[in-house]
């Protein structure tokens, strides 16, 4: 028997408590989406102020 959960019961307060991590990258403010490791090291997926999403080396974020 499959069970389904109603996701609308998630507290809206919980969603508002999520901290956005913002960093400086090449003179622009970017929002950190996630970090993952590949064979070259830690890569960060970020979004700039214009909504463009791209990958950068995690060490390049300030």
Order of alpha helices (4+ residues) and beta strands (2+ residues): alpha-beta-beta-beta-beta
